[in-house]
Amino acid sequence: MTSNPITDFGEGIGKGLAKGLLEYSESKIKSLVNLFRENKLKFIGDRKTIEVAKETKKSGEWAFYKTYVSDSELLFNIRLGLLLRKVESDTDRLDNLKSKIRKKYGIKGLHIAYFVQNGVLNRYVAILLDNLDSTEKLKRKISDVLTNIEKHTIFVDSRYSERQLIKDSMTIAAHNPEIFIVSGIYSAAKIVRESKASIKELLKKYKLEEMITGMKEILFFKLII
């Protein structure tokens, strides 16, 4: 029986590689996957904050959204929102993290993180569950609100006037979203609070639900079907 040195060499490498992969333990593969995932946190820069970020994977919220959100980038933005919530008592660290999220993921990524940080996504899902009859619909709704967050949410800041907020609310409502949100935090919460009655009066086809916690004023307008 003749042998071909090149073929034999190639087969030898192939067998060795296959054997190596089979012998590579599942735990080692998981460790490499986790290492790759944790590298995404490097942009944060602060080791202490990164350690806090790792703890977010132990939360019930993370377990829930990991089940219902398949897009890895959206899921990571959710994780950053959980992290913002964990550090929000430390103003300097919070502001530093928000700045880095905006630089890395843009204003949309920061808004998704805000959406999670302030409990808006949790409340949004709770409202959806009143009328949803399948997990697939829930997955689509969550994906849609995060992917198109500016079409569903007004993030009010201190530069807003009551007139501008009412105008923007009417613009969003004109597209008949099932739910849309007006969110104001700290100084912006006062603007939302003062505009609430006027917006409610104008949006007759929407039912208002409020979420008021500390310095946060968040309005949920649910389309009356």
Z-matrix of the N, CA and C atoms (Angstrom, degrees):
N
C 1 1.467
C 2 1.522 1 108.90
N 3 1.331 2 115.63 1 123.81
C 4 1.463 3 120.00 2 -177.92
C 5 1.516 4 109.58 3 -85.41
N 6 1.314 5 114.75 4 156.25
C 7 1.472 6 118.83 5 177.89
C 8 1.514 7 109.33 6 -127.39
N 9 1.318 8 114.03 7 149.66
C 10 1.455 9 120.50 8 177.81
C 11 1.516 10 107.09 9 -108.54
N 12 1.330 11 118.65 10 115.45
C 13 1.467 12 121.21 11 -175.81
C 14 1.522 13 113.05 12 -56.55
N 15 1.357 14 116.73 13 -38.37
C 16 1.458 15 120.00 14 -177.68
C 17 1.523 16 110.22 15 -70.01
N 18 1.347 17 115.27 16 -45.36
C 19 1.468 18 119.85 17 179.12
C 20 1.515 19 110.87 18 -62.81
N 21 1.348 20 114.96 19 -46.18
C 22 1.458 21 119.38 20 -179.70
C 23 1.528 22 111.36 21 -59.64
N 24 1.334 23 114.51 22 -40.66
C 25 1.464 24 119.22 23 -178.80
C 26 1.530 25 110.07 24 -64.24
N 27 1.349 26 115.20 25 -44.04
C 28 1.469 27 119.84 26 -179.74
C 29 1.511 28 111.77 27 -64.34
N 30 1.342 29 115.30 28 -42.28
C 31 1.465 30 118.39 29 179.78
C 32 1.521 31 110.67 30 -65.87
N 33 1.321 32 115.12 31 -35.57
C 34 1.463 33 119.34 32 179.51
C 35 1.512 34 111.56 33 -63.09
N 36 1.330 35 114.81 34 -43.38
C 37 1.469 36 119.00 35 177.75
C 38 1.523 37 110.05 36 -63.96
N 39 1.356 38 115.43 37 -43.55
C 40 1.462 39 119.48 38 -179.30
C 41 1.512 40 111.91 39 -60.16
N 42 1.333 41 116.32 40 -44.64
C 43 1.461 42 120.10 41 179.92
C 44 1.519 43 111.01 42 -65.75
N 45 1.323 44 114.39 43 -40.52
C 46 1.467 45 118.62 44 -179.72
C 47 1.516 46 111.84 45 -64.62
N 48 1.346 47 115.63 46 -40.78
C 49 1.454 48 120.81 47 179.42
C 50 1.525 49 110.73 48 -65.60
N 51 1.344 50 115.20 49 -43.85
C 52 1.464 51 119.10 50 179.71
C 53 1.519 52 110.79 51 -62.33
N 54 1.325 53 115.31 52 -43.01
C 55 1.464 54 119.90 53 179.37
C 56 1.529 55 110.64 54 -63.07
N 57 1.352 56 114.61 55 -41.61
C 58 1.463 57 119.54 56 -179.37
C 59 1.510 58 111.64 57 -62.61
N 60 1.342 59 116.22 58 -40.92
C 61 1.464 60 120.45 59 -179.80
C 62 1.522 61 111.21 60 -67.75
N 63 1.337 62 115.49 61 -38.12
C 64 1.454 63 119.36 62 179.58
C 65 1.522 64 111.42 63 -67.43
N 66 1.337 65 114.94 64 -35.06
C 67 1.460 66 119.34 65 -178.19
C 68 1.522 67 112.73 66 -81.37
N 69 1.354 68 114.97 67 -17.26
C 70 1.467 69 118.38 68 -179.09
C 71 1.516 70 108.04 69 -69.40
N 72 1.282 71 116.97 70 116.90
C 73 1.463 72 120.80 71 -171.90
C 74 1.517 73 112.31 72 -64.68
N 75 1.305 74 114.75 73 153.21
C 76 1.460 75 121.12 74 178.25
C 77 1.520 76 111.03 75 -61.09
N 78 1.320 77 115.68 76 -36.58
C 79 1.463 78 119.35 77 -179.37
C 80 1.519 79 111.72 78 -65.07
N 81 1.348 80 116.50 79 -36.38
C 82 1.465 81 119.76 80 179.33
C 83 1.525 82 110.39 81 -68.42
N 84 1.326 83 116.14 82 -39.55
C 85 1.464 84 120.04 83 178.46
C 86 1.526 85 109.55 84 -63.25
N 87 1.335 86 116.40 85 -43.71
C 88 1.460 87 120.13 86 178.02
C 89 1.522 88 111.42 87 -62.14
N 90 1.328 89 115.45 88 -36.56
C 91 1.469 90 119.19 89 179.04
C 92 1.516 91 111.16 90 -64.06
N 93 1.336 92 116.00 91 -40.14
C 94 1.467 93 119.90 92 178.74
C 95 1.531 94 110.79 93 -66.66
N 96 1.324 95 116.15 94 -40.84
C 97 1.466 96 120.23 95 178.75
C 98 1.515 97 109.85 96 -62.98
N 99 1.330 98 116.47 97 -44.70
C 100 1.467 99 120.39 98 179.32
C 101 1.513 100 111.48 99 -63.95
N 102 1.344 101 116.30 100 -38.12
C 103 1.466 102 120.11 101 178.74
C 104 1.517 103 109.99 102 -62.80
N 105 1.335 104 116.34 103 -41.88
C 106 1.467 105 120.57 104 178.87
C 107 1.523 106 110.41 105 -62.47
N 108 1.329 107 115.31 106 -42.90
C 109 1.460 108 118.82 107 -179.13
C 110 1.523 109 111.56 108 -66.71
N 111 1.321 110 116.62 109 -42.12
C 112 1.460 111 119.63 110 -178.04
C 113 1.528 112 111.35 111 -68.21
N 114 1.332 113 117.66 112 -23.24
C 115 1.463 114 119.90 113 176.70
C 116 1.517 115 111.50 114 -61.51
N 117 1.327 116 116.95 115 -23.19
C 118 1.465 117 120.98 116 178.50
C 119 1.525 118 111.20 117 -66.30
N 120 1.328 119 115.76 118 -19.51
C 121 1.467 120 120.06 119 -178.79
C 122 1.522 121 112.42 120 -84.71
N 123 1.323 122 117.36 121 -8.63
C 124 1.466 123 120.29 122 -174.27
C 125 1.520 124 113.30 123 -59.89
N 126 1.328 125 117.06 124 -28.44
C 127 1.467 126 119.58 125 -177.48
C 128 1.526 127 111.68 126 -62.85
N 129 1.333 128 116.89 127 -20.38
C 130 1.467 129 120.90 128 179.86
C 131 1.527 130 110.73 129 -64.41
N 132 1.327 131 115.53 130 -36.66
C 133 1.468 132 119.81 131 173.74
C 134 1.511 133 115.31 132 84.50
N 135 1.304 134 117.74 133 -38.17
C 136 1.472 135 122.46 134 -175.95
C 137 1.528 136 109.51 135 -90.97
N 138 1.324 137 116.97 136 117.21
C 139 1.456 138 122.19 137 -176.11
C 140 1.531 139 112.07 138 -59.27
N 141 1.317 140 116.61 139 -40.67
C 142 1.463 141 120.60 140 -178.74
C 143 1.525 142 110.63 141 -62.98
N 144 1.324 143 116.85 142 -42.19
C 145 1.462 144 120.96 143 179.36
C 146 1.520 145 110.88 144 -68.39
N 147 1.322 146 116.93 145 -36.36
C 148 1.469 147 120.98 146 177.24
C 149 1.527 148 110.24 147 -62.27
N 150 1.321 149 116.94 148 -40.37
C 151 1.461 150 120.33 149 178.19
C 152 1.529 151 110.72 150 -64.07
N 153 1.326 152 116.06 151 -38.39
C 154 1.469 153 119.99 152 176.29
C 155 1.528 154 109.36 153 -64.21
N 156 1.328 155 116.66 154 -39.74
C 157 1.471 156 121.50 155 179.97
C 158 1.523 157 111.16 156 -60.44
N 159 1.315 158 116.61 157 -37.75
C 160 1.461 159 119.95 158 179.57
C 161 1.519 160 111.44 159 -63.92
N 162 1.324 161 116.37 160 -30.29
C 163 1.459 162 120.75 161 -179.87
C 164 1.522 163 112.70 162 -70.11
N 165 1.343 164 117.32 163 -20.23
C 166 1.462 165 119.75 164 -178.18
C 167 1.524 166 112.07 165 -63.07
N 168 1.325 167 117.15 166 -23.55
C 169 1.463 168 120.46 167 -179.11
C 170 1.525 169 112.55 168 -71.70
N 171 1.318 170 116.48 169 -8.86
C 172 1.463 171 120.24 170 179.28
C 173 1.533 172 112.29 171 -92.61
N 174 1.324 173 116.32 172 -3.96
C 175 1.462 174 119.67 173 -175.28
C 176 1.527 175 112.20 174 -81.52
N 177 1.320 176 115.31 175 154.23
C 178 1.455 177 120.36 176 177.01
C 179 1.514 178 112.12 177 -65.85
N 180 1.331 179 116.49 178 -34.36
C 181 1.469 180 120.27 179 178.28
C 182 1.521 181 110.91 180 -61.35
N 183 1.333 182 115.33 181 -43.84
C 184 1.473 183 119.29 182 179.65
C 185 1.524 184 110.09 183 -60.94
N 186 1.338 185 117.35 184 -43.63
C 187 1.463 186 121.08 185 -179.99
C 188 1.524 187 110.52 186 -61.21
N 189 1.340 188 116.42 187 -39.69
C 190 1.465 189 120.51 188 -179.69
C 191 1.525 190 110.99 189 -66.26
N 192 1.336 191 116.68 190 -52.27
C 193 1.460 192 119.31 191 -174.63
C 194 1.521 193 112.94 192 -71.70
N 195 1.308 194 116.88 193 -26.12
C 196 1.458 195 119.83 194 175.26
C 197 1.523 196 110.47 195 -63.74
N 198 1.324 197 115.76 196 -28.26
C 199 1.462 198 121.27 197 178.62
C 200 1.528 199 111.93 198 -78.55
N 201 1.349 200 115.98 199 -35.88
C 202 1.463 201 119.76 200 -171.63
C 203 1.523 202 115.25 201 -104.47
N 204 1.328 203 117.50 202 -4.09
C 205 1.466 204 120.79 203 177.56
C 206 1.524 205 108.49 204 -122.22
N 207 1.331 206 116.20 205 117.82
C 208 1.465 207 120.20 206 -176.75
C 209 1.528 208 112.89 207 -95.04
N 210 1.322 209 117.33 208 -22.80
C 211 1.470 210 120.91 209 -179.12
C 212 1.532 211 109.79 210 -72.68
N 213 1.325 212 116.92 211 120.93
C 214 1.466 213 121.24 212 -173.66
C 215 1.527 214 112.64 213 -65.60
N 216 1.330 215 117.59 214 -35.14
C 217 1.473 216 119.62 215 -179.68
C 218 1.525 217 111.03 216 -70.95
N 219 1.323 218 116.43 217 -41.94
C 220 1.463 219 119.52 218 176.79
C 221 1.526 220 110.15 219 -62.47
N 222 1.321 221 115.66 220 -41.05
C 223 1.454 222 120.33 221 -179.73
C 224 1.530 223 110.80 222 -63.67
N 225 1.326 224 116.30 223 -37.50
C 226 1.461 225 119.54 224 178.96
C 227 1.529 226 110.82 225 -69.25
N 228 1.336 227 116.43 226 -37.47
C 229 1.470 228 119.82 227 175.84
C 230 1.527 229 111.13 228 -62.96
N 231 1.337 230 116.25 229 -36.36
C 232 1.463 231 120.52 230 175.48
C 233 1.524 232 109.77 231 -62.07
N 234 1.301 233 115.58 232 -42.95
C 235 1.466 234 120.22 233 179.18
C 236 1.525 235 111.02 234 -62.15
N 237 1.311 236 116.79 235 -39.37
C 238 1.463 237 120.14 236 177.73
C 239 1.526 238 110.82 237 -65.38
N 240 1.321 239 116.82 238 -33.65
C 241 1.457 240 120.05 239 176.41
C 242 1.519 241 111.56 240 -65.67
N 243 1.328 242 116.07 241 -40.37
C 244 1.462 243 120.33 242 175.99
C 245 1.529 244 110.37 243 -62.92
N 246 1.322 245 115.85 244 -36.59
C 247 1.461 246 120.54 245 178.30
C 248 1.532 247 110.88 246 -67.52
N 249 1.334 248 117.48 247 -43.46
C 250 1.467 249 120.34 248 177.04
C 251 1.527 250 110.74 249 -55.38
N 252 1.326 251 115.85 250 -41.90
C 253 1.463 252 119.52 251 -179.77
C 254 1.531 253 111.44 252 -63.75
N 255 1.330 254 116.07 253 -38.10
C 256 1.466 255 120.30 254 -178.07
C 257 1.524 256 112.81 255 -68.16
N 258 1.352 257 116.46 256 -28.38
C 259 1.475 258 118.58 257 -176.19
C 260 1.525 259 112.07 258 -106.55
N 261 1.337 260 118.82 259 6.85
C 262 1.459 261 119.90 260 -171.28
C 263 1.528 262 113.71 261 -67.35
N 264 1.321 263 117.51 262 -16.23
C 265 1.470 264 119.15 263 177.02
C 266 1.531 265 112.00 264 -77.13
N 267 1.326 266 116.54 265 -14.86
C 268 1.468 267 122.45 266 178.08
C 269 1.532 268 107.65 267 -105.04
N 270 1.322 269 116.96 268 96.32
C 271 1.469 270 121.85 269 -172.18
C 272 1.515 271 113.10 270 -57.15
N 273 1.319 272 117.21 271 -44.50
C 274 1.468 273 120.31 272 -178.24
C 275 1.523 274 111.15 273 -64.09
N 276 1.317 275 116.29 274 -45.43
C 277 1.460 276 119.66 275 -179.75
C 278 1.529 277 110.76 276 -66.64
N 279 1.339 278 115.73 277 -38.77
C 280 1.462 279 120.43 278 178.85
C 281 1.521 280 111.23 279 -62.16
N 282 1.329 281 116.73 280 -48.52
C 283 1.470 282 120.72 281 -179.57
C 284 1.525 283 111.40 282 -63.53
N 285 1.328 284 117.00 283 -39.24
C 286 1.455 285 121.28 284 179.00
C 287 1.529 286 110.72 285 -63.97
N 288 1.326 287 115.80 286 -42.35
C 289 1.467 288 120.37 287 -179.43
C 290 1.523 289 111.06 288 -68.01
N 291 1.326 290 117.42 289 -41.92
C 292 1.468 291 120.55 290 178.26
C 293 1.528 292 110.61 291 -60.59
N 294 1.313 293 116.39 292 -41.46
C 295 1.464 294 120.92 293 178.98
C 296 1.527 295 111.13 294 -61.70
N 297 1.327 296 116.12 295 -41.61
C 298 1.463 297 119.88 296 -178.69
C 299 1.523 298 111.92 297 -71.46
N 300 1.327 299 116.80 298 -36.49
C 301 1.466 300 120.10 299 177.12
C 302 1.530 301 110.06 300 -64.49
N 303 1.323 302 115.78 301 -42.84
C 304 1.467 303 118.69 302 179.89
C 305 1.531 304 111.12 303 -64.19
N 306 1.321 305 116.43 304 -40.98
C 307 1.469 306 120.32 305 -179.96
C 308 1.524 307 110.94 306 -65.54
N 309 1.323 308 116.49 307 -38.44
C 310 1.468 309 121.44 308 -176.38
C 311 1.524 310 112.77 309 -81.62
N 312 1.345 311 117.09 310 -41.03
C 313 1.463 312 120.85 311 -171.60
C 314 1.525 313 114.32 312 -119.44
N 315 1.322 314 116.98 313 4.05
C 316 1.456 315 120.18 314 177.29
C 317 1.520 316 112.22 315 76.75
N 318 1.323 317 115.19 316 178.08
C 319 1.463 318 120.08 317 -177.22
C 320 1.528 319 111.05 318 -65.71
N 321 1.330 320 117.46 319 -32.26
C 322 1.464 321 120.06 320 178.74
C 323 1.526 322 110.66 321 -64.62
N 324 1.331 323 116.66 322 -44.87
C 325 1.461 324 119.98 323 178.72
C 326 1.515 325 111.54 324 -61.94
N 327 1.331 326 116.00 325 -39.08
C 328 1.468 327 120.16 326 178.72
C 329 1.524 328 110.44 327 -66.93
N 330 1.321 329 117.03 328 -39.62
C 331 1.463 330 120.23 329 179.72
C 332 1.534 331 111.41 330 -65.76
N 333 1.320 332 116.96 331 -38.45
C 334 1.470 333 119.57 332 176.10
C 335 1.528 334 109.53 333 -62.31
N 336 1.332 335 115.75 334 -42.81
C 337 1.468 336 119.97 335 178.30
C 338 1.531 337 110.95 336 -62.38
N 339 1.346 338 117.12 337 -42.53
C 340 1.471 339 121.25 338 175.14
C 341 1.532 340 110.63 339 -57.42
N 342 1.316 341 114.97 340 -44.78
C 343 1.463 342 123.28 341 -176.84
C 344 1.525 343 110.53 342 -55.31
N 345 1.329 344 114.96 343 -39.64
C 346 1.464 345 121.13 344 179.56
C 347 1.521 346 110.68 345 -80.84
N 348 1.320 347 116.27 346 -46.15
C 349 1.472 348 121.36 347 -177.51
C 350 1.522 349 112.10 348 -51.50
N 351 1.315 350 116.32 349 -44.24
C 352 1.460 351 121.39 350 -172.58
C 353 1.529 352 113.94 351 -90.20
N 354 1.327 353 116.21 352 9.25
C 355 1.456 354 120.05 353 176.87
C 356 1.513 355 114.24 354 76.91
N 357 1.340 356 116.38 355 9.78
C 358 1.475 357 119.80 356 -177.05
C 359 1.525 358 110.90 357 -68.85
N 360 1.316 359 117.16 358 -41.30
C 361 1.466 360 119.82 359 -179.92
C 362 1.531 361 110.61 360 -63.07
N 363 1.323 362 117.02 361 -41.66
C 364 1.464 363 119.85 362 178.58
C 365 1.528 364 111.11 363 -59.93
N 366 1.331 365 116.22 364 -45.04
C 367 1.470 366 120.20 365 -179.36
C 368 1.527 367 110.58 366 -68.16
N 369 1.322 368 116.64 367 -38.63
C 370 1.462 369 121.96 368 177.76
C 371 1.532 370 110.07 369 -58.34
N 372 1.319 371 115.96 370 -46.72
C 373 1.470 372 120.97 371 179.65
C 374 1.528 373 110.16 372 -63.82
N 375 1.328 374 117.00 373 -41.02
C 376 1.466 375 120.68 374 179.68
C 377 1.532 376 111.12 375 -60.62
N 378 1.336 377 116.58 376 -40.09
C 379 1.473 378 120.47 377 178.21
C 380 1.527 379 110.26 378 -67.40
N 381 1.322 380 116.47 379 -41.63
C 382 1.462 381 120.59 380 179.00
C 383 1.520 382 111.95 381 -59.12
N 384 1.322 383 115.82 382 -39.29
C 385 1.459 384 120.42 383 -174.45
C 386 1.524 385 112.97 384 -63.10
N 387 1.321 386 116.99 385 -17.26
C 388 1.467 387 120.20 386 178.40
C 389 1.526 388 111.99 387 -62.78
N 390 1.356 389 116.40 388 -30.84
C 391 1.464 390 119.80 389 -173.29
C 392 1.527 391 114.90 390 -124.19
N 393 1.316 392 117.82 391 -1.49
C 394 1.463 393 119.81 392 -177.95
C 395 1.525 394 111.17 393 -87.47
N 396 1.342 395 115.06 394 144.58
C 397 1.455 396 118.79 395 -177.97
C 398 1.523 397 113.47 396 -122.25
N 399 1.341 398 117.58 397 10.08
C 400 1.463 399 119.17 398 178.43
C 401 1.528 400 110.68 399 -153.54
N 402 1.310 401 115.56 400 151.75
C 403 1.465 402 120.28 401 178.70
C 404 1.527 403 110.87 402 -68.11
N 405 1.326 404 116.40 403 -31.48
C 406 1.462 405 119.41 404 -179.03
C 407 1.526 406 110.81 405 -65.29
N 408 1.314 407 117.13 406 -39.87
C 409 1.468 408 120.45 407 177.08
C 410 1.519 409 110.51 408 -64.15
N 411 1.312 410 116.26 409 -40.46
C 412 1.461 411 120.38 410 178.99
C 413 1.525 412 110.48 411 -62.06
N 414 1.319 413 116.54 412 -43.24
C 415 1.463 414 120.56 413 178.35
C 416 1.525 415 110.84 414 -60.60
N 417 1.332 416 116.65 415 -44.25
C 418 1.462 417 120.70 416 -179.53
C 419 1.528 418 111.42 417 -64.39
N 420 1.326 419 116.23 418 -41.97
C 421 1.465 420 120.54 419 -178.81
C 422 1.526 421 111.29 420 -64.85
N 423 1.319 422 117.00 421 -43.68
C 424 1.464 423 120.53 422 179.14
C 425 1.519 424 110.07 423 -63.80
N 426 1.322 425 116.33 424 -45.03
C 427 1.461 426 120.48 425 179.40
C 428 1.522 427 111.36 426 -61.30
N 429 1.338 428 116.06 427 -41.35
C 430 1.465 429 120.56 428 -178.05
C 431 1.523 430 111.62 429 -65.59
N 432 1.324 431 117.40 430 -45.28
C 433 1.470 432 119.15 431 -176.71
C 434 1.532 433 111.04 432 -67.42
N 435 1.334 434 117.51 433 -32.67
C 436 1.459 435 119.77 434 179.35
C 437 1.527 436 111.54 435 -78.49
N 438 1.329 437 116.25 436 -41.77
C 439 1.464 438 120.52 437 -178.84
C 440 1.530 439 111.21 438 -67.15
N 441 1.335 440 116.13 439 -37.11
C 442 1.472 441 121.16 440 -177.96
C 443 1.525 442 110.59 441 -115.49
N 444 1.298 443 115.87 442 47.03
C 445 1.464 444 120.79 443 -169.16
C 446 1.522 445 113.57 444 -60.50
N 447 1.338 446 117.73 445 -32.53
C 448 1.464 447 120.12 446 -178.77
C 449 1.528 448 112.25 447 -71.88
N 450 1.334 449 117.05 448 -17.88
C 451 1.460 450 120.59 449 177.86
C 452 1.522 451 111.93 450 -84.68
N 453 1.317 452 115.65 451 -10.61
C 454 1.460 453 120.59 452 -176.43
C 455 1.527 454 113.57 453 -115.80
N 456 1.329 455 116.41 454 -17.59
C 457 1.464 456 119.19 455 -170.39
C 458 1.525 457 111.88 456 -137.45
N 459 1.317 458 115.55 457 137.88
C 460 1.467 459 121.22 458 170.47
C 461 1.530 460 106.79 459 -105.57
N 462 1.326 461 115.42 460 117.38
C 463 1.454 462 120.70 461 177.14
C 464 1.527 463 107.57 462 -95.10
N 465 1.312 464 115.08 463 99.79
C 466 1.462 465 120.93 464 -174.49
C 467 1.527 466 109.67 465 -77.51
N 468 1.323 467 115.99 466 135.31
C 469 1.461 468 120.01 467 173.45
C 470 1.528 469 109.08 468 -122.82
N 471 1.315 470 116.56 469 179.72
C 472 1.469 471 121.37 470 -172.87
C 473 1.522 472 113.38 471 -65.78
N 474 1.334 473 117.56 472 -14.56
C 475 1.470 474 120.87 473 -179.11
C 476 1.525 475 112.33 474 -82.48
N 477 1.331 476 116.82 475 -12.45
C 478 1.456 477 120.69 476 -178.20
C 479 1.524 478 111.50 477 -70.61
N 480 1.325 479 115.08 478 143.66
C 481 1.465 480 121.11 479 168.62
C 482 1.521 481 106.86 480 -105.86
N 483 1.321 482 116.48 481 163.06
C 484 1.461 483 120.01 482 178.02
C 485 1.530 484 110.52 483 -60.47
N 486 1.320 485 115.73 484 -39.62
C 487 1.472 486 120.11 485 -179.85
C 488 1.523 487 111.36 486 -61.71
N 489 1.330 488 117.21 487 -43.99
C 490 1.459 489 120.96 488 -179.00
C 491 1.529 490 110.74 489 -66.84
N 492 1.324 491 116.28 490 -38.84
C 493 1.461 492 119.96 491 -179.67
C 494 1.527 493 111.05 492 -65.40
N 495 1.313 494 116.63 493 -41.30
C 496 1.463 495 120.38 494 177.75
C 497 1.534 496 110.12 495 -63.44
N 498 1.329 497 115.87 496 -42.88
C 499 1.465 498 120.79 497 179.39
C 500 1.526 499 111.26 498 -61.28
N 501 1.326 500 116.70 499 -46.33
C 502 1.471 501 120.47 500 -179.29
C 503 1.529 502 111.28 501 -66.39
N 504 1.315 503 116.91 502 -35.52
C 505 1.464 504 120.87 503 178.13
C 506 1.529 505 110.60 504 -64.47
N 507 1.328 506 116.34 505 -41.36
C 508 1.458 507 120.88 506 178.45
C 509 1.532 508 111.22 507 -65.56
N 510 1.318 509 116.10 508 -36.91
C 511 1.473 510 120.72 509 179.45
C 512 1.520 511 110.60 510 -63.63
N 513 1.333 512 117.19 511 -46.42
C 514 1.463 513 120.77 512 179.11
C 515 1.524 514 110.40 513 -66.08
N 516 1.327 515 117.53 514 -45.06
C 517 1.463 516 121.58 515 -178.03
C 518 1.530 517 112.35 516 -62.29
N 519 1.327 518 117.14 517 -26.52
C 520 1.468 519 121.54 518 -179.88
C 521 1.528 520 111.64 519 -61.64
N 522 1.340 521 116.67 520 -23.13
C 523 1.474 522 121.02 521 -179.95
C 524 1.531 523 111.98 522 -92.10
N 525 1.328 524 116.02 523 3.74
C 526 1.469 525 122.80 524 175.70
C 527 1.527 526 114.94 525 55.25
N 528 1.323 527 118.19 526 47.61
C 529 1.471 528 118.06 527 175.54
C 530 1.528 529 109.16 528 -65.07
N 531 1.317 530 116.21 529 148.43
C 532 1.464 531 120.01 530 -179.81
C 533 1.528 532 110.52 531 -61.69
N 534 1.323 533 115.46 532 -39.13
C 535 1.468 534 122.16 533 176.91
C 536 1.519 535 107.85 534 -142.11
N 537 1.316 536 117.30 535 134.53
C 538 1.451 537 117.73 536 167.99
C 539 1.521 538 109.54 537 -134.00
N 540 1.321 539 114.53 538 155.89
C 541 1.463 540 121.11 539 -167.63
C 542 1.515 541 111.12 540 -124.69
N 543 1.319 542 115.73 541 141.46
C 544 1.463 543 122.32 542 171.60
C 545 1.528 544 106.06 543 -118.68
N 546 1.323 545 115.78 544 118.13
C 547 1.463 546 120.42 545 -173.13
C 548 1.524 547 111.38 546 -119.53
N 549 1.327 548 115.88 547 126.58
C 550 1.461 549 120.71 548 177.07
C 551 1.524 550 110.74 549 -134.08
N 552 1.330 551 116.05 550 134.09
C 553 1.463 552 121.13 551 -177.21
C 554 1.526 553 108.87 552 -127.06
N 555 1.317 554 115.84 553 143.15
C 556 1.460 555 122.94 554 179.84
C 557 1.530 556 110.46 555 57.81
N 558 1.330 557 118.94 556 -122.31
C 559 1.470 558 120.16 557 -176.21
C 560 1.532 559 111.62 558 -64.06
N 561 1.338 560 116.53 559 -29.86
C 562 1.465 561 120.29 560 -179.80
C 563 1.532 562 111.59 561 -70.87
N 564 1.329 563 116.95 562 -22.30
C 565 1.468 564 120.20 563 179.34
C 566 1.527 565 110.46 564 -61.41
N 567 1.315 566 116.77 565 -35.27
C 568 1.472 567 121.73 566 179.73
C 569 1.532 568 110.36 567 -64.79
N 570 1.320 569 117.04 568 -39.72
C 571 1.465 570 121.40 569 179.22
C 572 1.522 571 110.04 570 -64.41
N 573 1.332 572 116.53 571 -43.47
C 574 1.461 573 121.22 572 178.49
C 575 1.528 574 110.18 573 -62.80
N 576 1.311 575 115.76 574 -44.60
C 577 1.465 576 121.20 575 -178.59
C 578 1.530 577 111.17 576 -60.62
N 579 1.324 578 115.85 577 -42.68
C 580 1.470 579 120.29 578 -177.69
C 581 1.525 580 112.56 579 -74.25
N 582 1.322 581 117.62 580 -21.23
C 583 1.464 582 121.77 581 -178.17
C 584 1.523 583 112.47 582 -95.03
N 585 1.298 584 116.13 583 -13.36
C 586 1.468 585 122.17 584 -171.56
C 587 1.528 586 113.16 585 -54.24
N 588 1.304 587 118.07 586 -50.62
C 589 1.465 588 121.64 587 -176.21
C 590 1.531 589 111.39 588 -62.14
N 591 1.324 590 116.84 589 -41.26
C 592 1.474 591 120.71 590 -178.91
C 593 1.522 592 111.11 591 -66.79
N 594 1.329 593 116.88 592 -42.46
C 595 1.472 594 120.44 593 179.33
C 596 1.527 595 109.70 594 -64.18
N 597 1.324 596 115.96 595 -45.01
C 598 1.463 597 120.63 596 -179.54
C 599 1.521 598 110.99 597 -60.58
N 600 1.309 599 117.62 598 -40.25
C 601 1.464 600 122.40 599 -179.56
C 602 1.518 601 111.47 600 -64.49
N 603 1.310 602 117.24 601 -36.08
C 604 1.464 603 122.01 602 -177.27
C 605 1.534 604 112.60 603 -80.17
N 606 1.317 605 116.21 604 -30.08
C 607 1.468 606 119.72 605 -175.79
C 608 1.533 607 110.31 606 -99.14
N 609 1.319 608 115.51 607 74.40
C 610 1.460 609 121.77 608 -175.22
C 611 1.525 610 112.81 609 -65.24
N 612 1.336 611 116.54 610 -27.89
C 613 1.469 612 118.90 611 -176.37
C 614 1.527 613 112.44 612 -88.11
N 615 1.332 614 115.83 613 8.01
C 616 1.470 615 120.06 614 178.60
C 617 1.523 616 111.12 615 -119.61
N 618 1.315 617 114.17 616 143.15
C 619 1.467 618 121.18 617 174.31
C 620 1.531 619 107.88 618 -100.27
N 621 1.311 620 116.68 619 134.68
C 622 1.464 621 121.64 620 -176.50
C 623 1.521 622 112.11 621 -94.84
N 624 1.333 623 115.01 622 131.86
C 625 1.459 624 122.46 623 168.65
C 626 1.526 625 107.08 624 -123.95
N 627 1.325 626 116.50 625 141.59
C 628 1.463 627 120.38 626 -176.98
C 629 1.521 628 111.74 627 -116.22
N 630 1.327 629 114.76 628 149.27
C 631 1.453 630 121.07 629 171.71
C 632 1.527 631 106.57 630 -129.89
N 633 1.310 632 115.41 631 108.16
C 634 1.460 633 120.62 632 -178.01
C 635 1.520 634 108.57 633 -118.20
N 636 1.325 635 116.69 634 115.40
C 637 1.459 636 121.31 635 178.50
C 638 1.521 637 108.74 636 -138.38
N 639 1.317 638 116.76 637 116.88
C 640 1.458 639 120.20 638 178.46
C 641 1.513 640 111.87 639 57.92
N 642 1.328 641 115.94 640 -118.76
C 643 1.465 642 121.85 641 -178.51
C 644 1.528 643 112.09 642 -97.12
N 645 1.319 644 117.10 643 25.31
C 646 1.459 645 120.78 644 -177.36
C 647 1.527 646 110.29 645 -118.84
N 648 1.300 647 115.84 646 131.11
C 649 1.471 648 122.18 647 176.43
C 650 1.520 649 106.94 648 -124.69
N 651 1.336 650 116.32 649 110.61
C 652 1.462 651 120.61 650 -174.74
C 653 1.519 652 108.92 651 -127.55
N 654 1.328 653 116.00 652 126.37
C 655 1.461 654 122.50 653 -177.33
C 656 1.528 655 109.52 654 -109.50
N 657 1.327 656 115.69 655 133.71
C 658 1.459 657 121.87 656 175.96
C 659 1.526 658 107.57 657 -114.19
N 660 1.316 659 116.19 658 117.70
C 661 1.463 660 120.48 659 176.51
C 662 1.522 661 108.39 660 -103.10
N 663 1.343 662 114.80 661 115.97
C 664 1.453 663 121.35 662 -176.44
C 665 1.518 664 109.44 663 -106.60
N 666 1.331 665 115.76 664 125.47
C 667 1.460 666 121.90 665 -178.75
C 668 1.536 667 110.59 666 -61.98
N 669 1.322 668 115.47 667 128.99
C 670 1.462 669 120.42 668 178.61
C 671 1.523 670 108.43 669 -82.31
N 672 1.328 671 115.74 670 118.26
C 673 1.462 672 120.38 671 -176.35
C 674 1.534 673 109.82 672 -99.96
